[in-house]
Every structure is written in C-alpha cells, then in structure tokens.
C-alpha cells in the first residue's frame, strides 16, 4: 500500500510540473499572468451562483487590491494562479 501511495505522489508531482511548465510557455507566448480582474471574477460568480446581488459594494476595492497584488507581487506558478482564482470565485459565490 505504501508503494501505491508513493507512486500516486510522484504522479501528482509530475502532473503539477507539467501544468506549471505549460503555464510558463503560455506566458512566454504573451498570455497574461493572472487572467482575472474584479469585473471578470464578479461576472463569473454571478453566472455560477445564478444571482447578482452581492450586497453593498464595500468589497470591491479590497477585491481590486487583492487581484492587483496577485498579478504584480505574488509570483504564483500556474497551479497557484488557478487555485487563487478559484478561491476568490468561491468566496464571491458564497457572498
């Protein structure tokens, strides 16, 4: 059983490396580092939730700052970018 678990970890690690390398190649080809801005995320959350009432707009400026920081400062790999976008999207859907 330990061997199967070790094999799965190796496969996961390889899959992550492939994903990150593919993301790096796409970025070198000119695609944006983190394709998400406040508007894109809010629109995606609306579609996913089937609702469009987020309450008051006080969350928008902090959201813009977070996304801006992820783009400019975070230095996320491809998997990190996907995870960050999904986490923010889920928080907006929950809102």
The first five atom37 places (N, CA, C, CB, O) and aatype in JSON, in Angstrom:
{
  "aatype": [20, 20, 20, 20, 20, 20, 20, 20, 20, 20, 20, 20, 20, 20, 20, 20, 20, 20, 20, 20, 20, 20, 20, 20, 20, 20, 20, 20, 20, 20, 20, 20, 20, 20, 20, 20, 20, 20, 20, 20, 20, 20, 20, 20, 20, 20, 20, 20, 20, 20, 20, 20, 20, 20, 20, 20, 20, 20, 20, 20, 20, 20, 20, 20, 20, 20, 20, 20, 20, 20, 20, 20, 20, 20, 20, 20, 20, 20, 20, 20, 20, 20, 20, 20, 20, 20, 20, 20, 20, 20, 20, 20, 20, 20, 20],
  "atom_mask": [
    [1, 1, 1, 1, 1],
    [1, 1, 1, 1, 1],
    [1, 1, 1, 1, 1],
    [1, 1, 1, 1, 1],
    [1, 1, 1, 1, 1],
    [1, 1, 1, 1, 1],
    [1, 1, 1, 1, 1],
    [1, 1, 1, 1, 1],
    [1, 1, 1, 1, 1],
    [1, 1, 1, 1, 1],
    [1, 1, 1, 1, 1],
    [1, 1, 1, 1, 1],
    [1, 1, 1, 1, 1],
    [1, 1, 1, 1, 1],
    [1, 1, 1, 1, 1],
    [1, 1, 1, 1, 1],
    [1, 1, 1, 1, 1],
    [1, 1, 1, 1, 1],
    [1, 1, 1, 1, 1],
    [1, 1, 1, 1, 1],
    [1, 1, 1, 1, 1],
    [1, 1, 1, 1, 1],
    [1, 1, 1, 1, 1],
    [1, 1, 1, 1, 1],
    [1, 1, 1, 1, 1],
    [1, 1, 1, 1, 1],
    [1, 1, 1, 1, 1],
    [1, 1, 1, 1, 1],
    [1, 1, 1, 1, 1],
    [1, 1, 1, 1, 1],
    [1, 1, 1, 1, 1],
    [1, 1, 1, 1, 1],
    [1, 1, 1, 1, 1],
    [1, 1, 1, 1, 1],
    [1, 1, 1, 1, 1],
    [1, 1, 1, 1, 1],
    [1, 1, 1, 1, 1],
    [1, 1, 1, 1, 1],
    [1, 1, 1, 1, 1],
    [1, 1, 1, 1, 1],
    [1, 1, 1, 1, 1],
    [1, 1, 1, 1, 1],
    [1, 1, 1, 1, 1],
    [1, 1, 1, 1, 1],
    [1, 1, 1, 1, 1],
    [1, 1, 1, 1, 1],
    [1, 1, 1, 1, 1],
    [1, 1, 1, 1, 1],
    [1, 1, 1, 1, 1],
    [1, 1, 1, 1, 1],
    [1, 1, 1, 1, 1],
    [1, 1, 1, 1, 1],
    [1, 1, 1, 1, 1],
    [1, 1, 1, 1, 1],
    [1, 1, 1, 1, 1],
    [1, 1, 1, 1, 1],
    [1, 1, 1, 1, 1],
    [1, 1, 1, 1, 1],
    [1, 1, 1, 1, 1],
    [1, 1, 1, 1, 1],
    [1, 1, 1, 1, 1],
    [1, 1, 1, 1, 1],
    [1, 1, 1, 1, 1],
    [1, 1, 1, 1, 1],
    [1, 1, 1, 1, 1],
    [1, 1, 1, 1, 1],
    [1, 1, 1, 1, 1],
    [1, 1, 1, 1, 1],
    [1, 1, 1, 1, 1],
    [1, 1, 1, 1, 1],
    [1, 1, 1, 1, 1],
    [1, 1, 1, 1, 1],
    [1, 1, 1, 1, 1],
    [1, 1, 1, 1, 1],
    [1, 1, 1, 1, 1],
    [1, 1, 1, 1, 1],
    [1, 1, 1, 1, 1],
    [1, 1, 1, 1, 1],
    [1, 1, 1, 1, 1],
    [1, 1, 1, 1, 1],
    [1, 1, 1, 1, 1],
    [1, 1, 1, 1, 1],
    [1, 1, 1, 1, 1],
    [1, 1, 1, 1, 1],
    [1, 1, 1, 1, 1],
    [1, 1, 1, 1, 1],
    [1, 1, 1, 1, 1],
    [1, 1, 1, 1, 1],
    [1, 1, 1, 1, 1],
    [1, 1, 1, 1, 1],
    [1, 1, 1, 1, 1],
    [1, 1, 1, 1, 1],
    [1, 1, 1, 1, 1],
    [1, 1, 1, 1, 1],
    [1, 1, 1, 1, 1]
  ],
  "atom_positions": [
    [[0.82, -1.19, 0.0], [0.0, 0.0, 0.0], [0.87, 1.25, 0.0], [-0.94, 0.0, 1.2], [0.53, 2.22, -0.67]],
    [[1.97, 1.26, 0.73], [2.87, 2.39, 0.77], [3.44, 2.7, -0.61], [4.0, 2.14, 1.75], [3.63, 3.86, -0.97]],
    [[3.7, 1.66, -1.39], [4.23, 1.83, -2.74], [3.21, 2.53, -3.64], [4.62, 0.47, -3.34], [3.58, 3.4, -4.43]],
    [[1.95, 2.15, -3.53], [0.89, 2.78, -4.31], [0.76, 4.25, -3.96], [-0.44, 2.06, -4.09], [0.61, 5.09, -4.84]],
    [[0.83, 4.56, -2.68], [0.75, 5.94, -2.22], [1.93, 6.74, -2.74], [0.7, 5.99, -0.69], [1.76, 7.88, -3.17]],
    [[3.11, 6.17, -2.7], [4.3, 6.86, -3.2], [4.2, 7.09, -4.7], [5.57, 6.05, -2.87], [4.58, 8.15, -5.19]],
    [[3.68, 6.11, -5.42], [3.51, 6.24, -6.86], [2.52, 7.35, -7.18], [3.03, 4.91, -7.47], [2.73, 8.13, -8.12]],
    [[1.44, 7.44, -6.42], [0.45, 8.49, -6.63], [1.06, 9.87, -6.39], [-0.77, 8.27, -5.72], [0.79, 10.81, -7.14]],
    [[1.86, 10.0, -5.35], [2.51, 11.28, -5.05], [3.45, 11.69, -6.19], [3.3, 11.2, -3.73], [3.49, 12.86, -6.57]],
    [[4.19, 10.73, -6.72], [5.09, 11.02, -7.84], [4.29, 11.47, -9.05], [5.96, 9.78, -8.19], [4.66, 12.44, -9.72]],
    [[3.2, 10.78, -9.34], [2.36, 11.15, -10.49], [1.77, 12.55, -10.31], [1.23, 10.12, -10.68], [1.72, 13.33, -11.25]],
    [[1.32, 12.86, -9.1], [0.78, 14.18, -8.84], [1.85, 15.25, -9.03], [0.21, 14.26, -7.41], [1.59, 16.29, -9.63]],
    [[3.03, 14.99, -8.52], [4.14, 15.94, -8.64], [4.47, 16.18, -10.12], [5.39, 15.43, -7.88], [4.69, 17.32, -10.54]],
    [[4.51, 15.11, -10.9], [4.8, 15.23, -12.33], [3.7, 16.02, -13.03], [4.96, 13.83, -12.96], [3.98, 16.88, -13.87]],
    [[2.46, 15.73, -12.7], [1.33, 16.45, -13.31], [1.4, 17.95, -12.99], [-0.01, 15.87, -12.82], [1.15, 18.78, -13.86]],
    [[1.74, 18.28, -11.77], [1.87, 19.69, -11.37], [3.02, 20.35, -12.13], [2.1, 19.8, -9.84], [2.89, 21.48, -12.58]],
    [[4.12, 19.65, -12.26], [5.26, 20.2, -13.01], [4.88, 20.45, -14.47], [6.47, 19.24, -12.93], [5.24, 21.49, -15.04]],
    [[4.16, 19.52, -15.07], [3.73, 19.69, -16.46], [2.79, 20.89, -16.58], [3.03, 18.4, -16.97], [2.93, 21.7, -17.5]],
    [[1.85, 21.0, -15.67], [0.91, 22.12, -15.68], [1.65, 23.45, -15.55], [-0.12, 21.98, -14.55], [1.38, 24.39, -16.3]],
    [[2.58, 23.52, -14.62], [3.34, 24.75, -14.41], [4.21, 25.09, -15.62], [4.21, 24.63, -13.16], [4.31, 26.26, -15.99]],
    [[4.83, 24.1, -16.23], [5.65, 24.36, -17.42], [4.78, 24.84, -18.58], [6.42, 23.09, -17.82], [5.16, 25.76, -19.31]],
    [[3.62, 24.22, -18.75], [2.71, 24.66, -19.81], [2.28, 26.1, -19.57], [1.48, 23.73, -19.89], [2.22, 26.89, -20.51]],
    [[1.98, 26.43, -18.33], [1.61, 27.8, -18.0], [2.73, 28.77, -18.3], [1.21, 27.91, -16.54], [2.49, 29.87, -18.81]],
    [[3.96, 28.4, -17.98], [5.12, 29.26, -18.27], [5.27, 29.48, -19.77], [6.41, 28.64, -17.69], [5.57, 30.59, -20.21]],
    [[5.07, 28.42, -20.55], [5.17, 28.56, -22.01], [4.09, 29.49, -22.55], [5.07, 27.18, -22.69], [4.35, 30.31, -23.43]],
    [[2.88, 29.37, -22.02], [1.8, 30.25, -22.46], [2.1, 31.7, -22.1], [0.47, 29.81, -21.84], [1.81, 32.6, -22.89]],
    [[2.66, 31.93, -20.94], [3.02, 33.29, -20.54], [4.09, 33.86, -21.44], [3.49, 33.32, -19.08], [4.04, 35.03, -21.83]],
    [[5.08, 33.03, -21.78], [6.14, 33.48, -22.69], [5.58, 33.8, -24.06], [7.24, 32.42, -22.79], [6.15, 34.61, -24.8]],
    [[4.47, 33.16, -24.42], [3.81, 33.42, -25.69], [2.97, 34.68, -25.65], [2.95, 32.23, -26.09], [2.39, 35.09, -26.66]],
    [[2.89, 35.32, -24.47], [2.19, 36.59, -24.38], [0.86, 36.58, -23.67], [1.99, 37.11, -25.71], [0.18, 37.61, -23.63]],
    [[0.47, 35.46, -23.12], [-0.79, 35.43, -22.37], [-0.6, 36.07, -21.0], [-1.31, 33.98, -22.23], [0.49, 35.99, -20.43]],
    [[-1.64, 36.7, -20.46], [-1.5, 37.38, -19.16], [-1.15, 36.42, -18.03], [-2.78, 38.12, -18.83], [-1.5, 35.24, -18.07]],
    [[-0.46, 36.95, -17.02], [-0.05, 36.16, -15.87], [-1.24, 35.65, -15.08], [0.85, 36.97, -14.97], [-1.28, 34.48, -14.7]],
    [[-2.19, 36.5, -14.82], [-3.32, 36.12, -13.96], [-4.56, 36.74, -14.56], [-3.1, 36.6, -12.46], [-4.89, 37.9, -14.29]],
    [[-5.25, 35.97, -15.38], [-6.38, 36.49, -16.14], [-7.6, 36.57, -15.25], [-6.66, 35.61, -17.37], [-8.52, 35.75, -15.33]],
    [[-7.59, 37.56, -14.42], [-8.74, 37.8, -13.56], [-8.66, 39.22, -13.06], [-8.8, 36.78, -12.37], [-7.63, 39.65, -12.54]],
    [[-9.72, 39.94, -13.22], [-9.83, 41.23, -12.58], [-11.14, 41.24, -11.82], [-9.74, 42.41, -13.6], [-11.92, 40.29, -11.91]],
    [[-11.38, 42.28, -11.1], [-12.58, 42.35, -10.26], [-13.84, 42.09, -11.09], [-12.66, 43.73, -9.57], [-14.71, 41.34, -10.66]],
    [[-13.94, 42.71, -12.25], [-15.14, 42.54, -13.09], [-15.31, 41.13, -13.6], [-15.07, 43.49, -14.25], [-16.42, 40.59, -13.6]],
    [[-14.22, 40.52, -14.06], [-14.27, 39.15, -14.57], [-14.72, 38.2, -13.46], [-12.89, 38.72, -15.12], [-15.56, 37.33, -13.68]],
    [[-14.16, 38.37, -12.27], [-14.5, 37.48, -11.15], [-15.94, 37.66, -10.7], [-13.56, 37.74, -9.97], [-16.63, 36.68, -10.44]],
    [[-16.41, 38.9, -10.61], [-17.79, 39.15, -10.2], [-18.75, 38.58, -11.23], [-18.03, 40.68, -10.0], [-19.76, 37.97, -10.87]],
    [[-18.46, 38.78, -12.51], [-19.32, 38.22, -13.57], [-19.35, 36.69, -13.5], [-18.85, 38.67, -14.96], [-20.41, 36.09, -13.65]],
    [[-18.21, 36.08, -13.29], [-18.15, 34.62, -13.19], [-18.95, 34.13, -11.98], [-16.69, 34.13, -13.09], [-19.65, 33.12, -12.06]],
    [[-18.84, 34.84, -10.86], [-19.6, 34.46, -9.66], [-21.09, 34.59, -9.9], [-19.17, 35.32, -8.45], [-21.87, 33.76, -9.44]],
    [[-21.5, 35.64, -10.6], [-22.93, 35.82, -10.94], [-23.44, 34.62, -11.74], [-23.15, 37.14, -11.75], [-24.49, 34.06, -11.45]],
    [[-22.67, 34.26, -12.76], [-23.08, 33.12, -13.6], [-23.14, 31.83, -12.8], [-22.12, 32.96, -14.79], [-24.08, 31.05, -12.93]],
    [[-22.13, 31.6, -11.97], [-22.07, 30.35, -11.21], [-23.18, 30.28, -10.17], [-20.71, 30.21, -10.52], [-23.79, 29.22, -9.99]],
    [[-23.45, 31.37, -9.5], [-24.46, 31.38, -8.44], [-25.86, 31.53, -8.99], [-24.17, 32.49, -7.44], [-26.84, 31.15, -8.34]],
    [[-25.97, 32.09, -10.19], [-27.29, 32.37, -10.74], [-27.95, 33.56, -10.05], [-28.18, 31.15, -10.62], [-29.16, 33.75, -10.16]],
    [[-27.16, 34.35, -9.36], [-27.66, 35.53, -8.63], [-26.76, 36.71, -8.95], [-27.71, 35.27, -7.1], [-25.63, 36.53, -9.42]],
    [[-27.26, 37.92, -8.69], [-26.4, 39.07, -8.96], [-26.38, 40.11, -7.85], [-26.84, 39.72, -10.23], [-25.86, 41.21, -8.04]],
    [[-26.95, 39.79, -6.69], [-26.95, 40.73, -5.57], [-25.83, 40.38, -4.61], [-28.32, 40.71, -4.85], [-25.9, 39.38, -3.88]],
    [[-24.78, 41.2, -4.6], [-23.64, 40.99, -3.72], [-23.74, 41.84, -2.46], [-22.35, 41.29, -4.45], [-22.78, 41.91, -1.69]],
    [[-24.86, 42.48, -2.24], [-24.97, 43.39, -1.1], [-24.27, 44.69, -1.42], [-24.37, 42.75, 0.18], [-24.13, 45.06, -2.59]],
    [[-23.83, 45.4, -0.39], [-23.17, 46.68, -0.64], [-21.83, 46.45, -1.36], [-22.94, 47.45, 0.69], [-21.27, 45.35, -1.33]],
    [[-21.35, 47.49, -1.99], [-20.14, 47.39, -2.82], [-18.84, 47.59, -2.06], [-20.21, 48.39, -3.92], [-17.79, 47.79, -2.68]],
    [[-18.88, 47.55, -0.74], [-17.66, 47.81, 0.04], [-16.57, 46.77, -0.2], [-18.0, 47.86, 1.51], [-15.41, 47.02, 0.14]],
    [[-16.9, 45.63, -0.75], [-15.92, 44.57, -1.0], [-15.12, 44.81, -2.28], [-16.6, 43.23, -1.08], [-14.07, 44.2, -2.46]],
    [[-15.6, 45.67, -3.15], [-14.99, 45.81, -4.48], [-13.57, 46.38, -4.45], [-15.86, 46.69, -5.34], [-12.7, 45.86, -5.14]],
    [[-13.33, 47.42, -3.69], [-11.98, 47.99, -3.64], [-10.97, 47.0, -3.04], [-11.98, 49.3, -2.82], [-9.9, 46.82, -3.61]],
    [[-11.28, 46.35, -1.91], [-10.34, 45.33, -1.42], [-10.13, 44.19, -2.42], [-10.85, 44.75, -0.1], [-9.02, 43.67, -2.53]],
    [[-11.17, 43.81, -3.15], [-11.04, 42.77, -4.17], [-10.11, 43.24, -5.28], [-12.42, 42.4, -4.75], [-9.24, 42.48, -5.72]],
    [[-10.27, 44.48, -5.73], [-9.37, 45.02, -6.76], [-7.93, 45.01, -6.28], [-9.79, 46.45, -7.15], [-7.02, 44.66, -7.04]],
    [[-7.71, 45.39, -5.03], [-6.35, 45.41, -4.48], [-5.76, 44.01, -4.39], [-6.34, 46.07, -3.1], [-4.59, 43.8, -4.69]],
    [[-6.58, 43.04, -3.97], [-6.12, 41.66, -3.88], [-5.7, 41.13, -5.24], [-7.2, 40.77, -3.28], [-4.62, 40.58, -5.39]],
    [[-6.56, 41.31, -6.24], [-6.26, 40.81, -7.58], [-5.03, 41.52, -8.14], [-7.46, 41.01, -8.53], [-4.17, 40.88, -8.76]],
    [[-4.93, 42.82, -7.92], [-3.76, 43.58, -8.39], [-2.48, 43.03, -7.75], [-3.92, 45.08, -8.07], [-1.46, 42.89, -8.42]],
    [[-2.54, 42.73, -6.47], [-1.38, 42.19, -5.77], [-1.02, 40.79, -6.28], [-1.65, 42.14, -4.26], [0.16, 40.46, -6.41]],
    [[-2.02, 39.99, -6.57], [-1.75, 38.66, -7.13], [-1.05, 38.77, -8.48], [-3.06, 37.85, -7.27], [-0.15, 37.98, -8.79]],
    [[-1.46, 39.75, -9.27], [-0.87, 39.94, -10.6], [0.56, 40.47, -10.48], [-1.72, 40.89, -11.44], [1.47, 39.97, -11.14]],
    [[0.76, 41.48, -9.63], [2.04, 42.19, -9.59], [3.06, 41.63, -8.61], [1.79, 43.61, -9.27], [4.26, 41.72, -8.85]],
    [[2.6, 41.05, -7.5], [3.51, 40.73, -6.41], [3.65, 39.25, -6.07], [3.08, 41.45, -5.22], [4.71, 38.83, -5.6]],
    [[2.63, 38.47, -6.29], [2.57, 37.12, -5.71], [3.54, 36.12, -6.34], [1.18, 36.6, -5.83], [3.96, 35.17, -5.67]],
    [[3.89, 36.3, -7.6], [4.78, 35.35, -8.28], [4.28, 33.91, -8.17], [6.2, 35.46, -7.7], [5.05, 32.99, -7.87]],
    [[3.01, 33.72, -8.41], [2.4, 32.4, -8.34], [2.75, 31.59, -9.57], [0.89, 32.51, -8.19], [2.89, 32.12, -10.67]],
    [[2.9, 30.28, -9.36], [3.04, 29.4, -10.52], [1.63, 29.16, -11.07], [3.75, 28.04, -10.14], [0.65, 29.66, -10.52]],
    [[1.54, 28.41, -12.15], [0.25, 28.21, -12.82], [-0.78, 27.6, -11.88], [0.42, 27.32, -14.05], [-1.92, 28.06, -11.84]],
    [[-0.4, 26.59, -11.14], [-1.33, 25.96, -10.2], [-1.77, 26.96, -9.14], [-0.69, 24.72, -9.55], [-2.94, 26.98, -8.75]],
    [[-0.86, 27.78, -8.66], [-1.2, 28.8, -7.67], [-2.19, 29.81, -8.21], [0.04, 29.5, -7.2], [-3.09, 30.24, -7.49]],
    [[-2.03, 30.2, -9.47], [-2.95, 31.15, -10.1], [-4.35, 30.55, -10.21], [-2.44, 31.56, -11.49], [-5.35, 31.22, -9.93]],
    [[-4.4, 29.3, -10.61], [-5.7, 28.62, -10.73], [-6.36, 28.52, -9.37], [-5.53, 27.21, -11.35], [-7.55, 28.8, -9.23]],
    [[-5.59, 28.12, -8.36], [-6.14, 27.97, -7.01], [-6.6, 29.32, -6.45], [-5.08, 27.35, -6.07], [-7.67, 29.4, -5.84]],
    [[-5.82, 30.37, -6.66], [-6.2, 31.7, -6.15], [-7.49, 32.18, -6.81], [-5.07, 32.72, -6.39], [-8.38, 32.69, -6.13]],
    [[-7.58, 32.01, -8.12], [-8.78, 32.44, -8.83], [-10.01, 31.67, -8.34], [-8.6, 32.26, -10.35], [-11.07, 32.25, -8.11]],
    [[-9.86, 30.37, -8.19], [-10.99, 29.55, -7.73], [-11.41, 29.9, -6.31], [-10.63, 28.06, -7.81], [-12.6, 29.93, -6.0]],
    [[-10.44, 30.18, -5.45], [-10.77, 30.55, -4.06], [-11.52, 31.87, -4.01], [-9.48, 30.64, -3.22], [-12.52, 31.99, -3.3]],
    [[-11.05, 32.86, -4.77], [-11.73, 34.15, -4.81], [-13.13, 33.99, -5.4], [-10.92, 35.18, -5.62], [-14.09, 34.56, -4.89]],
    [[-13.23, 33.21, -6.45], [-14.54, 32.98, -7.08], [-15.5, 32.33, -6.1], [-14.38, 32.11, -8.33], [-16.66, 32.74, -6.02]],
    [[-15.05, 31.34, -5.36], [-15.93, 30.67, -4.39], [-16.36, 31.64, -3.28], [-15.21, 29.45, -3.78], [-17.51, 31.59, -2.84]],
    [[-15.47, 32.49, -2.83], [-15.84, 33.49, -1.82], [-16.91, 34.44, -2.35], [-14.61, 34.28, -1.37], [-17.83, 34.81, -1.62]],
    [[-16.78, 34.84, -3.62], [-17.8, 35.71, -4.2], [-19.13, 35.0, -4.36], [-17.34, 36.24, -5.56], [-20.18, 35.58, -4.11]],
    [[-19.09, 33.75, -4.78], [-20.34, 32.96, -4.9], [-21.01, 32.85, -3.53], [-20.04, 31.53, -5.47], [-22.23, 33.02, -3.41]],
    [[-20.22, 32.58, -2.51], [-20.77, 32.48, -1.16], [-21.38, 33.8, -0.68], [-19.7, 32.04, -0.19], [-22.37, 33.8, 0.05]],
    [[-20.78, 34.91, -1.1], [-21.3, 36.22, -0.71], [-22.69, 36.39, -1.26], [-20.38, 37.35, -1.2], [-23.31, 37.43, -1.04]]
  ]
}
